[in-house]
Amino acid sequence: MTPTYLRSMCAIAALLAAQSSLAAVNVDYRNFDSVEHQFAAICSGSRASISFNRNTTGSATLQGSAPCVIQQGSEEVVLHGGENVEIKNGLIRIVD
């Protein structure tokens, strides 16, 4: 293998690695609770977490590729990005 070929392959591998690290799932939210909530999620097989500030409206990001699944007791909330969610009594609900 030539040095030019190896450099090209390394550059391609670096670009692919960087692309996956830039993947994120963004949601807009309204937290009606007086406490900040942090939820664990699984995004395409990887662990991630998302935080929602107390008593506020904002945007939150999960670092990972969609779909992201948040387990809430016996229910699952699946996020693909772009959803509007509400947090009440510690539970996430997707709203229109």
RADA-V285448 format. One record per residue. SS is DSSP state (a for helix, b for strand, c for the rest). PHI is phi in whole degrees, -180 to 180 (999 if undefined). Layout:
SS|PHI / SS|PHI
//
This chain:
c|999 / c|-86 / a|-59 / a|-65 / a|-62 / a|-64 / a|-64 / a|-65 / a|-66 / a|-65 / a|-65 / a|-65 / a|-62 / a|-65 / a|-64 / a|-65 / a|-65 / a|-67 / a|-63 / a|-70 / a|-74 / c|-87 / c|-66 / b|-154 / b|-116 / b|-106 / b|-135 / b|-95 / b|-141 / b|-134 / b|-100 / c|-84 / c|-83 / c|-88 / c|-128 / c|-76 / b|-117 / b|-127 / b|-120 / b|-86 / b|-142 / b|-118 / b|-114 / c|49 / c|89 / b|-107 / b|-78 / b|-150 / b|-143 / b|-138 / b|-119 / b|-126 / c|-65 / c|-75 / c|46 / b|-150 / b|-113 / b|-170 / b|-128 / b|-132 / b|-129 / b|-102 / b|-82 / c|162 / c|-92 / c|-71 / c|-83 / b|-114 / b|-115 / b|-110 / b|-89 / b|-124 / c|62 / c|-92 / b|-107 / b|-117 / b|-111 / b|-106 / b|-114 / c|-111 / c|110 / c|90 / c|-74 / b|-105 / b|-126 / b|-119 / b|-118 / b|-137 / c|54 / c|79 / b|-116 / b|-93 / b|-136 / b|-80 / b|-119 / c|-81
//
